[in-house]
């Protein structure tokens, strides 16, 4: 069973940057499609993007410019770097894991296809 633990959230001013981390408390993030979602208060969860075992990334169209997903060499963690942050980026950010083929198909934007979820880390952007 996956135990995903996010970290790195916090408060930042408009225009700032933040890097979130996600680790599997069991051992590795290898052999999974990994991704990030966020939930803005009062809105449904939305996908940010995903990264496969080889490090290939996919992004929601609206997230391509300011969000970058990466993975460390040891494949023990994935990251979400966010830049030029805006107050509307204030949200709970979730790390997710799914089957290895999820990233390459067209189903990764659908939250119901992700099997494992972390508890989330809060990001607050102040103006």
Backbone as a ProteinNet text record, in pm:
[ID]
protein_1_A
[PRIMARY]
XXXXXXXXXXXXXXXXXXXXXXXXXXXXXXXXXXXXXXXXXXXXXXXXXXXXXXXXXXXXXXXXXXXXXXXXXXXXXXXXXXXXXXXXXXXXXXXXXXXXXXXXXXXXXXXXXXXXXXXXXXXXXXX
[TERTIARY]
84.1	0	87.9	47.5	122.3	91.8	193.5	177	247.7	172	228.4	227.7	340.4	354.2	403.8	320.3	358.2	423.1	508.8	569	606	638.8	684.1	581	458.3	356.5	382.8	308.8	325	267.8	308.3	259.2	366.4	324.5	417	344.5	420.5	360.1	342.3	251.8	229.1	360.6	378.2	500.2	609.7	591.1	692.5	687.7	779.2	789.6	785.5	750.6	743.5	768.7	833.1	857.8	802	707.5	647.4	717.9	720.2	780.9	678.5	698.1	611.7	698.6	690	765.7	672.3	710.4	640	706.1	631.4	691.1	733.7	690	728.7	867.6	885.6	1018.3	1048.4	967.5	1004.6	881.5	903	795.1	813.7	902.4	928.3	812.1	798.4	698.3	555.3	539.2	406.3	402.8	285	260.5	227.2	297.6	277.3	224.2	152.5	99.2	65.2	14.5	-28.8	-167.7	-251	-380	-382.2	-478.7	-502.2	-651.7	-688.6	-827.7	-834.1	-890.7	-913.6	-1041.2	-1043.1	-1163.8	-1289.5	-1391.3	-1517.8	-1523.2	-1413.9	-1409.6	-1373.1	-1393.1	-1357.1	-1205.3	-1158.5	-1015.6	-980.4	-863.6	-819.7	-678.4	-653.9	-523.3	-421.7	-299.2	-189.5	-107.2	-66.8	10.5	59.2	140.2	187.1	325.3	391	524.6	534.2	588.3	597.1	731.6	752.2	871.2	999.6	991.1	1108.6	1130.8	1039.4	1053.7	981.1	906.7	826.8	707.7	684.6	577.9	465.2	347.9	231.9	167.6	106.8	47.4	-90.4	-173.7	-296	-255.8	-329.5	-291.5	-270.5	-357.5	-350.2	-236.1	-167.4	-63	77	88.2	217	318.1	271.5	365.3	434.3	364.2	417.7	442.5	411.6	425.3	519.2	608.3	702.7	708.9	687.6	695.2	826.6	890.8	1017.5	1028.9	1133.5	1156.3	1304.5	1338.1	1480.1	1540.9	1673.1	1743.6	1717.6	1708.4	1687.3	1543.4	1456.6	1314.6	1249.7	1286.3	1224.1	1128.7	1128	1041.3	1008	894.3	862.9	841.6	847.3	840.1	743.1	693.5	613.3	668.4	731	781.1	680.3	645.1	546.4	611.4	590.9	650.8	545.4	583	491.4	355.3	358.3	234.8	139.4	10.8	-97.3	-190	-265.5	-360.2	-455.7	-489.5	-579.5	-514.4	-385.7	-318.2	-331.2	-390.5	-413.3	-502.3	-452.2	-522.6	-453.1	-519.1	-455.2	-399.8	-273.5	-207.5	-185.2	-224.5	-220.4	-126.6	-51.2	29.6	-52.1	-41.3	-118.7	-30.4	-72.8	-1	-101.6	-64.9	-151.5	-69.7	-137.4	-69.6	32.4	134.1	243.5	201.1	90.2	46.9	-45.6	-80.3	-177.1	-124.8	3.4	58.6	52.3	65.2	77	-57.2	-161.7	-292.9	-359.9	-483.1	-555.5	-637.6	-618	-703.5	-643.5	-520.5	-456.9	-525.1	-596.3	-661.2	-780.1	-830.7	-948.5	-907.3	-950.7	-906.5	-949.5	-1055.5	-1101.4	-1006.3	-912.4	-817.7	-693.3	-681.5	-563.5	-595.1	-511.7	-542.2	-501.5	-390.2	-337.2	-328.4	-363.9	-362.9	-291.3	-213	-158.2	-263.2	-227.7	-320.7	-322.4	-224.6	-223.1	-134.3	-91.5	-15.8	-73.9	-94.7	-162.2	-64.7	-105.8	-30.2	-119.7	-69	-144.1	-61.8	-120	-51.9	-121.7	-48	-106.7	-70.7	-161.1	-138.5	-63.5
-118	0	123.3	217.9	341.7	430.2	495	594.5	719.7	806.3	925.1	1039.6	1103.2	1211.3	1335.7	1438.6	1565.5	1656.9	1744.3	1845.5	1966.7	2074.1	2193.7	2302	2275.5	2379.2	2489.9	2597.5	2709.4	2835	2947	3076.2	3146	3208.8	3279.1	3399.9	3499.9	3619.8	3604.3	3682.4	3682.9	3702	3619.7	3626.1	3534.5	3477.6	3390.4	3250.4	3168.5	3030.3	2936.4	2813.5	2712.2	2577.2	2488.5	2353.5	2252.3	2176.3	2072.1	1939.4	1857	1725.1	1618.6	1501.5	1388	1264.6	1198.2	1075.8	961.4	844.2	723.7	674.3	673.5	638.6	492.4	413.5	272.9	253.6	298.8	277.2	363.1	362.2	423.3	472.5	566.6	609.1	549.5	451.7	387.2	295.5	269.3	175.8	225.1	354.1	412.2	534.5	563.8	696.1	783.3	894.9	984.1	1117.2	1184.8	1312.8	1406.3	1522	1623	1674.1	1689.2	1754.9	1869	1955.9	2057.5	2080.5	2131.2	2166.6	2306.2	2394.7	2531.7	2533	2606.2	2608.9	2641	2555	2576.9	2523.2	2462.9	2411.3	2263.6	2200.1	2060.2	2046	1927.1	1901.9	1908	1959.1	1969.2	1913	1853.2	1793	1899.3	1878.9	1965.5	1894.4	1773.2	1696.9	1568.1	1497	1366.4	1338.1	1239.4	1199.8	1047.9	989.5	843.7	797.9	667.6	611.2	658.9	690.8	737.3	887.3	954.5	1099.1	1181.2	1116.6	1190.2	1253.6	1380.7	1453.5	1491.2	1503.3	1556.3	1659.1	1760.8	1867.8	1904.5	1950.4	2016.6	2143.4	2176.2	2287.6	2417.3	2442.3	2568.5	2571.9	2459.1	2451.9	2446.4	2442.5	2420.5	2530.1	2652.1	2764.2	2781.4	2751.8	2787.2	2668.2	2549.5	2431.2	2330	2274.3	2175.3	2056.4	1939.6	1816	1746.7	1696.8	1626.6	1512.4	1436.3	1318.6	1313.3	1268.7	1260.3	1135.1	1133.1	1025	890.4	890.7	765.4	716.8	798.3	763.2	738.9	821.2	810.9	926	1022.5	1137.8	1204.5	1269.7	1357.6	1497.4	1594.4	1732.9	1810.1	1919.3	2013.1	2151.9	2207.5	2343.5	2438.8	2539.8	2638.1	2775.8	2850.1	2982.1	3086.9	3212.1	3324.4	3299.9	3263.1	3224.2	3341.2	3307.8	3405.6	3365.3	3459.7	3424.1	3311.1	3303.9	3197.1	3059.4	3053.1	2924.4	2869.9	2947.4	2902	2778.9	2669.3	2541.7	2438.1	2326.1	2207.2	2127.8	2092.9	2021.5	1876.2	1786.3	1644	1570.2	1480.2	1388	1260.8	1205.2	1085.9	983.8	858	750.5	657.8	608.3	517.2	415	331.1	227.5	284.5	207.9	258.8	307.4	259.9	300.5	421	467.5	576.6	704.7	729.3	853.3	860.4	745.4	745.8	742.4	710.1	709	843.9	849.8	975.4	992	902.7	902	969.6	1017.8	1073.1	1197.8	1278.2	1394.9	1361.2	1240.4	1201.1	1151.7	1219.2	1184.2	1044.4	991.9	858.9	748	779.3	679.2	666.7	752.8	750.5	671.8	572	478.4	529.9	599.7	640.2	792.5	844	987.8	1018.2	1124.5	1174.6	1258.1	1305.9	1386.2	1532.4	1570.5	1706.2	1799.5	1905.3	2011.1	2144.5	2233.6	2359.1	2462.3	2529.1	2641.2	2763.8	2869.5	2994.2	3106	3173.5	3282.9	3412.7	3502.7	3629.3	3741	3835.5	3947.1	4060.7
0	0	0	-85.2	-91.8	27.9	79.1	183.2	134.2	73	13	112.8	126.3	222	150	149.2	88.3	192.1	143.3	229.2	144.3	211.4	140.5	125.3	166.3	158.6	258.2	242.6	333.1	273.4	329.2	283	200.4	94	5.5	-51.6	-86.3	-144.9	-295	-348.3	-493.1	-568	-670.4	-749.3	-700.8	-585.2	-528.8	-586.3	-539	-584.1	-464.6	-493.3	-388.9	-453.7	-379.4	-429.8	-331.5	-377.3	-294.9	-320.6	-217.9	-230.2	-194.8	-251.3	-219.7	-210.5	-98.5	-81.1	-45	-87.2	-48.3	79	185.9	315	322.6	226.1	227.2	167.9	42.9	-12.8	-134.5	-234	-361	-435.7	-524.5	-613.1	-750.8	-759.5	-887.2	-923.6	-1052.2	-1104.2	-1088.6	-1067.4	-1061.1	-1152.6	-1199.2	-1253.1	-1133.5	-1118.3	-1005.3	-1054.6	-969.6	-1014.5	-901.1	-941.8	-846.1	-884.9	-784.2	-796.4	-695	-711.2	-610.2	-595.7	-479.1	-456.8	-397.3	-473.6	-429.2	-347.2	-236.8	-153.1	-233.8	-216	-283.4	-424	-469.7	-606.7	-607	-720.5	-733.5	-749.7	-719.7	-737.6	-885.9	-913.6	-1052.4	-1065.5	-1180	-1204	-1242.5	-1199.1	-1240.6	-1346.7	-1318.3	-1414	-1353.8	-1430.9	-1387.8	-1444.7	-1383.9	-1428.1	-1424.2	-1531.1	-1533	-1477.8	-1481.9	-1419.3	-1486.4	-1614.4	-1687.5	-1674.8	-1609	-1592.9	-1696.9	-1785.2	-1883.5	-1813.6	-1844.3	-1776.1	-1871.5	-1814.3	-1884	-1791.4	-1851.8	-1772.6	-1825	-1734	-1775.3	-1850.5	-1953.7	-2041.1	-1963.1	-1867.2	-1792.9	-1692.1	-1674.2	-1571.2	-1631.2	-1761.2	-1825.8	-1798.2	-1789.4	-1785.2	-1650.9	-1542.3	-1410.6	-1318.8	-1365.1	-1280.2	-1346.8	-1266.6	-1317.5	-1222.4	-1278.5	-1200.1	-1232.8	-1129.8	-1149.8	-1050.6	-1069	-984.9	-951.4	-833.3	-802	-864	-875.2	-944.1	-878.9	-748.6	-675.4	-683.3	-743.4	-757.2	-621.4	-526.6	-394.8	-367.5	-457.6	-436.3	-568.3	-570.9	-683.4	-627.6	-717.8	-675.3	-765	-709.7	-787	-760.4	-861.1	-846.6	-907.4	-831.4	-874.2	-872.5	-978.3	-986	-1020.5	-1002.2	-1028.8	-965.2	-840.6	-772.7	-757.2	-763	-753.6	-640	-586.9	-479.7	-520.5	-647	-691.4	-695	-668.1	-652.5	-510.8	-423.6	-286.8	-290.2	-233.9	-244.5	-158.2	-143.1	-86.6	-204.8	-195.7	-304	-264.5	-354.2	-325.7	-420.6	-364.4	-442.4	-464.7	-584.6	-617.8	-688.4	-679.5	-747.3	-813.5	-928.2	-1000.4	-1075.6	-1152.4	-1227.2	-1324.1	-1360	-1443.3	-1580.2	-1632.6	-1766.1	-1764.8	-1648.7	-1640.2	-1704.6	-1689.9	-1743.2	-1895.6	-1961.3	-2107	-2178	-2103.5	-2164.7	-2152	-2183.2	-2175.8	-2050.5	-1955.4	-1837.2	-1714.5	-1725.7	-1606.5	-1551.7	-1631.5	-1570.9	-1479.7	-1491.5	-1415.1	-1277.8	-1173.5	-1038.2	-996.9	-1056.3	-1016.2	-1061.6	-1149.1	-1197.8	-1111.9	-1011	-924.2	-798.8	-772.8	-665.4	-528	-520.2	-389.9	-381.5	-266	-242.2	-112.5	-114.4	10.6	82.2	200	279.5	237.6	158.3	106.8	187.7	122.3	187.5	141.7	235.9	207.7	153.6	47.1	-8.8	-4.1	55.5	65.2	2.9	-94.2	-162.8	-126.2	-66.5	-23.9	-121.4	-131.7	-225.2	-159.8
[MASK]
+++++++++++++++++++++++++++++++++++++++++++++++++++++++++++++++++++++++++++++++++++++++++++++++++++++++++++++++++++++++++++++++

